[in-house]
Amino acid sequence: MDDITEWYILSWLVHESDTFHYDDGHQLGLGIGVDIDDIKRSTKIWGKKRGDIQLKTHNDRVQDITLPPEERSNRTPVDPEALSYTIALDAVHAAMHVYEKQGEDVAIDWLKERNFDTDAGFKSTLKALLQVLPQNSSEWQAARDLALGKAHDTLGLEFTPTDFTNLSEDRHEQSELGDHA
């Protein structure tokens, strides 16, 4: 997993929220070799909200694939039509977007065209998101949808989103740091 994706996932795991104090996120980044200030503008993985960091979702980061390229916002850095991604989170976010906007069959073709059906980094990022995102969030639900059905079979996933569901008392919360010790 690349450092930027790792920072994003660890931020969810450690802070258990999409919003947390800037200094905490900055220190976490430095601990794994990421200066979050250097990646803010180019990745749009996070934004500032009253001195806090707010992690961004795929809806915030991926250009709308249903629009012609010339009408897409240049404020969103992830091009869903790119053939490769240097940041695994970008690939998963783009896949979630394609799945939501164009359906499972198009998403499966999209995954195969980019060799994500055999990409360990893509699969581990998707699995990690399913483990750390709150299950009642739209972001977790988008990741879950991508990891189910024919897409699950195409990716050859060794897990399903239900593997991460806490069945006791219908809790719909993300896992806690202690759960991963």
Secondary structure as GFF3:
##gff-version 3
##sequence-region A 1 181
A	DSSP	alpha_helix	3	15	.	.	.	ID=ss1
A	DSSP	beta_strand	19	21	.	.	.	ID=ss2
A	DSSP	alpha_helix	22	31	.	.	.	ID=ss3
A	DSSP	alpha_helix	36	43	.	.	.	ID=ss4
A	DSSP	beta_strand	46	49	.	.	.	ID=ss5
A	DSSP	beta_strand	52	55	.	.	.	ID=ss6
A	DSSP	alpha_helix	58	61	.	.	.	ID=ss7
A	DSSP	three_ten_helix	69	71	.	.	.	ID=ss8
A	DSSP	alpha_helix	88	102	.	.	.	ID=ss9
A	DSSP	alpha_helix	104	113	.	.	.	ID=ss10
A	DSSP	three_ten_helix	116	118	.	.	.	ID=ss11
A	DSSP	alpha_helix	120	132	.	.	.	ID=ss12
A	DSSP	alpha_helix	138	146	.	.	.	ID=ss13
A	DSSP	alpha_helix	149	155	.	.	.	ID=ss14
A	DSSP	three_ten_helix	161	164	.	.	.	ID=ss15
A	DSSP	three_ten_helix	168	170	.	.	.	ID=ss16
A	DSSP	three_ten_helix	177	180	.	.	.	ID=ss17
###
